């Protein structure tokens, strides 16, 4: 069970940082075009990580 939690945590962390990296490369204009404010990037990444499936 503990190993499963560790794997899930690592998968969620990888998703979080992937989303942060991706969205951080966008210009303010590009973010605005898709309806995202730069200040929302971390919240969006947290949500994406939370929705990461347990097994992929």
Buried (B, 14 or more C-beta within 10 A) or exposed (E): EEEEEEEBEEBBEEBBEEBBEEBEEBEEEEBEEEEBEEEEBBEBBBEBBEEBEEEE
